[in-house]
Every structure is written in structure tokens, then in C-alpha cells.
Amino acid sequence: MEPDKSTGVDALSALMRSRVMCRAFLSDEVDDDIVCEIVDLGTRAPSAGRSQGLHIVELTGADREKLWSTSLPGERRDAFAFQGLLRAPVLLTLFVDPGAYVERYAEQDKAHTGLGAGKEMWRTPFWFVDAGMLAMSMLLAAQAHGLGALFFALPHPEDEIRFLLGVPDHLETVGVMALGYRDLSDPQAHGAGRSATRPRRTAEDVIHRGQWTSPEA
Ligand SMILES: Cc1cc2nc3c(=O)[nH]c(=O)nc-3n(C[C@H](O)[C@H](O)[C@H](O)COP(=O)(O)O)c2cc1C
């Protein structure tokens, strides 16, 4: 079916251009159905060989609190730069299973790639590529639902947090997505992170036509 260009492109462009990370949330709960819909839209993201090795440990309420008190005990919590992030009612911790990719690529239709022989055969770890695609889809879905979201690194100490969440060793850490309603009274709700002043690169900055050209050329 031909996409309806007159509305689709404008709507997608507006959604993508308005999305910025949120680091200040209201503590208001987010409906479980909305969280599920966001994750469900995430699962529409492309995945190498449809291996789909992603797993999410969802933390709300006391579980979410346990993560923060493990990572930011005592005074460290008061000194944390993004106090409004601590209020995010939902934390989706993302992990990938490289073994799912190795197994998938050992199947008959992919055997010729040699990637089924082991994780070390993969020059590009597609499990992380897939995770990024899924995370981006979820960020856009959150934006479309009127929610704020932040993708951030799994807080330190990573091993302790993984243990707390019961994550098995064969899964690799991707990061965390905080979800919730933006606290509009706080500038940190609209992309005011430490990197926010860095200029965005344009298409012309990014594209090398025909072959690599150094930016100075
Ligand atoms: C892989 C990845 C890791 C990130 N880790 C963090 C993080 O640990 N803490 C944080 O505040 N922001 C983190 N960010 C958010 C970036 O700082 C942010 O996306 C970037 O500054 C661009 O801003 P925007 O997304 O609001 O447009 C991360 C983003 C990505 C894609």
C-alpha cells in the first residue's frame, strides 16, 4: 500500500523533531497498557534475521526504588544532578542475548554467513544494532503518547544492579529507558542535559558521497 505522504511525513517529521530526552518526571503513574503499547511498537523495529534477542526488566514502585538506592546510597542521592529522573515511575532496563543471534544464524537459511559459529564471528554485533533500533522506536512511541523518556546507561555499580535484577550472565547490558510524564516546570524535562549545547550535525555533515572524505577536505 502506498503511504499517505501528505499526512504521514509531516506527522513523523514533527514527532521526530520534537523528541528530546526528558530528565525531570512527575511521579504520576503511567498506565500499564501504555507501557505495553510502547514496548509492542518497539518490537516492530527491524531485527537481524528476526533474531529478536532483546529482554526488558521492568521496574516500578519498590523495585525501581531498590535500583536507585543501590546506585545512589546516602548523600550521593542528594548530590545527583537529575533529581527529577529519580521520580520517573517506570524504568525499563534493556538487555540483549547474543546467543539468540548466533543460534538464529546457525539455522539453515543463514548458515552460509558463518555467523552461527559463535559470537566472535560477528564483526558488527547486530544485537546492539537491534537494541538501538528498538529503543529508538520506543522513544518515538513514548513521544507520541505524550510521555517523556530518557535512554541512559545502566547505573553503577553495574554488576550489583544486574545481580539485583537477577539478570543471567549470558545477557549483555544495553541501558535503561525511563518513562513518565514530563515535569514541565523543570527545564531538565526538555533535553537540558550536559550534552544539550552540542550542535546537531546536519545531513551534509554526515554524508560522504561516493567515498570517504575527511571533514577538512
Ligand atoms: C546510547 C546512549 C546513551 C546515553 N546515555 C545517557 C546517560 O547515561 N545519561 C544521560 O543523561 N543521557 C544519556 N543519553 C542521552 C543523550 O545525552 C542525548 O540523547 C543527546 O544529548 C541528544 O539529546 P536529545 O536526545 O535530547 O536530542 C544517552 C543516549 C544514548 C543514545
The ligand as a Tripos MOL2 file, in Angstrom:
@<TRIPOS>MOLECULE
LIG
   31    33     1     0     0
SMALL
NO_CHARGES

@<TRIPOS>ATOM
      1 C1         23.4860    5.1700   23.8450 C.3       1 LIG1
      2 C2         23.0600    6.3860   24.6140 C.ar      1 LIG1
      3 C3         23.4640    6.5340   25.9310 C.ar      1 LIG1
      4 C4         23.0660    7.6580   26.6550 C.ar      1 LIG1
      5 N1         23.4140    7.7310   27.9820 N.ar      1 LIG1
      6 C5         22.9630    8.7720   28.7050 C.ar      1 LIG1
      7 C6         23.2270    8.8260   30.1020 C.ar      1 LIG1
      8 O1         23.8350    7.9180   30.6840 O.2       1 LIG1
      9 N2         22.7610    9.8940   30.7990 N.ar      1 LIG1
     10 C7         22.0460   10.8950   30.1910 C.ar      1 LIG1
     11 O2         21.6500   11.8380   30.8710 O.2       1 LIG1
     12 N3         21.7710   10.8650   28.8700 N.ar      1 LIG1
     13 C8         22.1890    9.8370   28.1170 C.ar      1 LIG1
     14 N4         21.8950    9.7620   26.7800 N.ar      1 LIG1
     15 C9         21.1200   10.8420   26.1590 C.3       1 LIG1
     16 C10        21.9870   11.7390   25.2700 C.3       1 LIG1
     17 O3         22.7760   12.5760   26.0700 O.3       1 LIG1
     18 C11        21.0810   12.5360   24.3580 C.3       1 LIG1
     19 O4         20.3630   11.6660   23.5230 O.3       1 LIG1
     20 C12        21.8630   13.5320   23.4880 C.3       1 LIG1
     21 O5         22.4220   14.5470   24.2710 O.3       1 LIG1
     22 C13        20.9710   14.1760   22.4360 C.3       1 LIG1
     23 O6         19.8770   14.8430   23.0420 O.3       1 LIG1
     24 P1         18.3560   14.5080   22.7120 P.3       1 LIG1
     25 O7         18.1840   13.0140   22.7160 O.co2     1 LIG1
     26 O8         17.5930   15.1920   23.7990 O.co2     1 LIG1
     27 O9         18.0620   15.0590   21.3810 O.co2     1 LIG1
     28 C14        22.2620    8.6590   26.0480 C.ar      1 LIG1
     29 C15        21.8550    8.4810   24.7230 C.ar      1 LIG1
     30 C16        22.2280    7.3690   24.0170 C.ar      1 LIG1
     31 C17        21.7350    7.1980   22.6030 C.3       1 LIG1
@<TRIPOS>BOND
     1     1     2 1
     2     2     3 ar
     3     2    30 ar
     4     3     4 ar
     5     4     5 ar
     6     4    28 ar
     7     5     6 ar
     8     6     7 ar
     9     6    13 1
    10     7     8 2
    11     7     9 ar
    12     9    10 ar
    13    10    11 2
    14    10    12 ar
    15    12    13 ar
    16    13    14 ar
    17    14    15 1
    18    14    28 ar
    19    15    16 1
    20    16    17 1
    21    16    18 1
    22    18    19 1
    23    18    20 1
    24    20    21 1
    25    20    22 1
    26    22    23 1
    27    23    24 1
    28    24    25 2
    29    24    26 1
    30    24    27 1
    31    28    29 ar
    32    29    30 ar
    33    30    31 1
@<TRIPOS>SUBSTRUCTURE
     1 LIG1         1 GROUP 0 **** ****
